Amino acid sequence: MGSLGEANRFLSYSFTHIVVGGGTAGLVVAARLSEDPTITVGVLEAGPAAFDEPRINVPGRLGETLFTEYDWQFETVPQASLNDRKIPFNRGKVLGGSSALNFMMWHRGDREDYDSWEKLGNSGWGWDGILPYFKKSETFQAPDQAYQERHDVHFDLDFHGTDGPLKTIYSSEYGASQKYWHTTLKKLGVEKNQKHASGSNVGTFTAPAGVDPKTQQRCYSAPAYYLPVSHRENLILLTEATVRNVVLEKKGGNGEWVATGVRLMHKAQEYTVSVSGEIIISAGSIQSPQILELSGVGNPQILDASGVETRVANPNVGENLQDHMITMMVYELDPSISTPEALRSDPSLAAAADEEYRISKTGPRTAKKSRLAGQLPPADPATTRRRDQLLSERFSSSKQSGQIEFMFDVSNYSAYFASESGKRYGTMMQMLQYPFSAGSVHIPASSAENRATNSDDKPVINPRFCEGAGGQVDWLTMAAAQRFGHKICSTSPMSDIIVRRVFPPLDDGRDPTTEDFGEWVRDTVVADWHPVGTCAMGGHEGIKGGVVDDRLRVYGVKGLRVCDASIMPLQIGAHLQATVYAIGEKGADMIKEDWEKRSSST
């Protein structure tokens, strides 16, 4: 009852609501809806449950699940402005979605990030409207004063949650660079941000992480939201179930399209499950638009080429894809520094770290990162899109927005640099926060004459990184940022643990203050896997400018919503997971409110 089950048991229930996607937001929605005993909610997840998987649970093993069975392993089409490179696009294929794979960073965007959503006409989605849901999702464990002084961490308890399902803490262990980070940045004129969760995330700060303080394991949506309520008889989960499409039927005198069920595949068998209330698509920014298009909601030209009948014509589905871009400069470190590479290359060290983690939940398997959002405002590209105009206004105002996030960690994270055995490395990661590049994700054209495109066909992901006038601004900003990143690593005390820069290699005679990183950025920049916007809220423009309204209802279809990062009309200056949990919480409240109104009127 509410545990993992097979298709025949799942189909025996009469569902009022179905959640498509048991990921970050989807499990929030399902858990909250099941609080109402008049609701029976089914959850369909394509991946398996993996509650006992150490590659997911152990914080110091982050990254080990990428390109595995828990990852959809998508990639982009060749990117014209990145020398035709295909970029990996990892997404979680496991109960908990990408919250089971991410790097656990827990922080929020700037107040203006969310206020911009409301300025577009999405009522209630400004900072003041979403802050209660940030707090509702979280239980923050504040460290004691001695810890705060030792690790130079700051926070404002008034802006953190105290009884939410998602546990957040400061790490018990940090990499060697953390103790030098704040001092180095202060020397370079970047001030500390002592209230980074309160609506301003510019400056240096150490962010908490989604980790359970009792178990010292990753805290993600599956163990945080689903597992504690999995006994509920009105919450039913089916894993390893791939959704084909939402069933739409015309009903009523006005011929309105209504979502009545879901077609799915489970163990090579096709099933259809019906619903009496609503279907909530929470498959993420890549697969939520895919499911809409496979259901006949989208651009008629794309649907026709895929052999899918158009039911609701909306060319905005799958458009407006925005992602953070990231570069990774690699530095050789002092050989005394402990790094994940050392654990991977030395079984005895790895065994010792695992044993320390098992016994005391301390040591290198608990280490996490520090964060800095820098101030590098871009130029103002010519644009007529209201979303781009709002973004341009942000950078022409007197208030600075952090356009580049700088983060250093003791490991080689670059796919373009091969570590040399026996050496220690650190990576200066630099992430563009507010991209003007905007792309798309769509279902592919049918590859067979008598077969329409289905969910087995991987979506066509084209973020159009660095393309067009706005993309040129992104590229120039990223290229300029590298010089400041190298300056951080060349300034003591950070420089005290660094031997030399190895990627890109630094020639002894080159002046680092005038170094041109432009072509290196084109050759190495990749996605940071924070995609948003592909089922965006339309605001004032309605269906002309988006896919869902500000109550997350799909335009043109009754009984169908989207609730995940895809509804965000503009990117935020932060890692996404805290915001996606808040979206799930806020969306669930809206769905419950509308269900209560419907129930009371019948």
Secondary structure, DSSP 8 states (H G I E B T S, - for coil): --SB--HHHHHTS-EEEEEE--SHHHHHHHHHHTTSTT--EEEE-SS---TT-HHHH-GGGTTTTTTSTTB--EEB--BGGGTTB--EE--B-STTGGGGTS--B-----HHHHHHHHHTT-TT-SHHHHHHHHHHHEEE----HHHHHHHT----GGGS-BS-SEEEB--S-B-TTHHHHHHHHHHTT--B-TTTTTT---EEE---BSB-TTT--B--HIIIIIGGGTT-TTEEEE-SEEEEEEEEEEETTTTEEEEEEEEEEETTEEEEEEEEEEEEE-SHHHHHHHHHHHTTEE-HHHHHHHT---SEE-TTTTEEEB--EEEEEEEEE-TTS--HHHHHH-HHHHHHHHHHHHHHS-SGGG-B--EEEE-----------HHHHHHHHHHHSSS----EEEEEESS---TTS---TT-EEEEEEEEESS----EEEE----SBTTB---TTS--EEE--TT-HHHHHHHHHHHHHHHHHHHHHHTSTTGGGGEEEEEETB--TTS-TTS---HHHHHHH-EE-S--B-TT-B-GGGGGGT-SB-TT-BBTTEETEEE-SGGG-SS--SS-SHHHHHHHHHHHHHHHHHHHHHHHHT-
